[in-house]
Amino acid sequence: MNETLQKLIKREEERQQNTINLIPSENFTSKAVREATGSIFMHKYSEGNIGVRYYEGNEVVDELESECIRMVKKVMIHDDGLRNEWESNVQVLSGSTANLAVYNAVLNPGDTILSMYLPDGGHLSHGWSHTPSGEKSNIQNPISKVSNDDIYLGGSVKSNFNSKIFNIIQYRVDKETELINYDKLLDHLKKFNPKLFIVGGTAYPRYIDYKKIREVLDEYKSETGNRVLFLADVAHEAGLIAGGVHPSPFESADFVTFTTHKTLRGPRGAVVMCRREFIDAVNKSVMPGLLGGPFNHTIAGLLQTLYESDSDEFKNYSEQVVKNAKLLAELFMKKGYRVVSGGTDKHMVLVDFSNKGISGRAVSKALAMIGIITNKNTVPFEKGTPVSPSGVRFGTPFVTTRGFKETEINQTFEVIEKLIEVASSVASETFKEFVEKISSKKSDLDLLAKEVAELCSKFPLNI
Ligand SMILES: Cc1ncc(COP(=O)(O)O)c(C=O)c1O
């Protein structure tokens, strides 16, 4: 291998080995998953579907893809009867294209999508537009002003491609509970008559009540005759659903999309699952609608992931991921930190630092300086900006893979707390000033970095 590249890979290995990764959307795969993802399947073009390809030489790829589809259904849907009602497309390249594949399959330009408000924890690929300063929107400046409005109509700056094509309306979480307000859903449906309803997001730490949503959609249909299609984007929850520690959306939804690299612990990739009636439309939407050849090496890596997830070991892992996150939430709350929604049911904790006089941006930067890797995030009814939001997401999938249990979560929290103390003592007007001031606290930072390094060395990654 080229020396420059070799050095880069080595450095990244060391970075992953020697830092505590608390990003909820990342994980660390097995060596077998990495081998399969780096396998010679990457050389093959296989545009089309199983048995009907545009290139010759796909006998083995056909078997690979069929087996992957079989295993996706086995791992994700635990009830045999229900499993027969579902189909899968494993060719999509990422979570965003998985969602686009669903839109392209069943929507026409101009159709209305009702999805979760991005700054409350939704996802960009569910549509996002905003208002330039000076222009009026129903929520003045959606990201920087507190609002009681429970619906966001968007603005003229279409940041996301989906917002250019579809009419995106976004529901907000309840201001008091910070939970999805299922009671308001029927009103929203009556007002906007969407063609597609989406639930799921990047920073929603609580269970999602798919059954309740189905009930409301059915009630709306019986009142109006309008069928609203239901997409559950379980990018974050996929591994937890596979492990049986999060409610399943399969009884209730029409489409389920997910990424394969978060709680599911696979290679970067995604899957679209749908009720049988939609599979032809989904397959056509993927190819020729959106993509050329699938990444067969990623499908191979996914298949290995699925064999690994179909086990008691993975069930135990998923349980531990949730236990670790719940403990982290409790530790933060005991020390007076505001945890969004008052806790977590899943693999992530969203902490709002606005009552501590320090931004999420400052906290995540300071944590990175001692080797704890997180990401800044908006919180519901955010008063900051996307660049400098109030929150930080803390996730447990990666550290649980490396073997962290309650003891290590306690130790990690102690380090986080000490670091926040140091960071708060130099809270500054500007981020630049903050970075300068905290950098001068070298001896404090070095001591904490040493604790991080010790913890990592006790739980080495199998690189
Ligand atoms: C809920 C949700 N949907 C979709 C995606 C997009 O996935 P990708 O980054 O693979 O496009 C993410 C990624 O974080 C996500 O959290």
Ligand as a Chemical Component Dictionary entry (heavy atoms), coordinates in Angstrom:
data_LIG
# 
_chem_comp.id                   LIG 
_chem_comp.type                 NON-POLYMER 
_chem_comp.pdbx_formal_charge   0 
_chem_comp.three_letter_code    LIG 
# 
loop_
_chem_comp_atom.comp_id 
_chem_comp_atom.atom_id 
_chem_comp_atom.alt_atom_id 
_chem_comp_atom.type_symbol 
_chem_comp_atom.charge 
_chem_comp_atom.model_Cartn_x 
_chem_comp_atom.model_Cartn_y 
_chem_comp_atom.model_Cartn_z 
_chem_comp_atom.pdbx_ordinal 
LIG C1 C1 C 0 -32.774 9.228  11.138 1  
LIG C2 C2 C 0 -31.738 9.247  10.068 2  
LIG N1 N1 N 0 -32.110 9.090  8.793  3  
LIG C3 C3 C 0 -31.217 9.110  7.794  4  
LIG C4 C4 C 0 -29.884 9.292  8.034  5  
LIG C5 C5 C 0 -28.945 9.437  6.883  6  
LIG O1 O1 O 0 -28.025 8.459  6.767  7  
LIG P1 P1 P 0 -26.742 8.663  5.824  8  
LIG O2 O2 O 0 -25.817 9.531  6.586  9  
LIG O3 O3 O 0 -26.265 7.262  5.629  10 
LIG O4 O4 O 0 -27.231 9.282  4.559  11 
LIG C6 C6 C 0 -29.435 9.443  9.360  12 
LIG C7 C7 C 0 -27.994 9.646  9.630  13 
LIG O5 O5 O 0 -27.559 10.011 10.655 14 
LIG C8 C8 C 0 -30.390 9.437  10.389 15 
LIG O6 O6 O 0 -30.034 9.628  11.655 16 
# 
loop_
_chem_comp_bond.comp_id 
_chem_comp_bond.atom_id_1 
_chem_comp_bond.atom_id_2 
_chem_comp_bond.value_order 
_chem_comp_bond.pdbx_ordinal 
LIG C1 C2 SING 1  
LIG C2 N1 SING 2  
LIG C2 C8 DOUB 3  
LIG N1 C3 DOUB 4  
LIG C3 C4 SING 5  
LIG C4 C5 SING 6  
LIG C4 C6 DOUB 7  
LIG C5 O1 SING 8  
LIG O1 P1 SING 9  
LIG P1 O2 DOUB 10 
LIG P1 O3 SING 11 
LIG P1 O4 SING 12 
LIG C6 C7 SING 13 
LIG C6 C8 SING 14 
LIG C7 O5 DOUB 15 
LIG C8 O6 SING 16 
# 
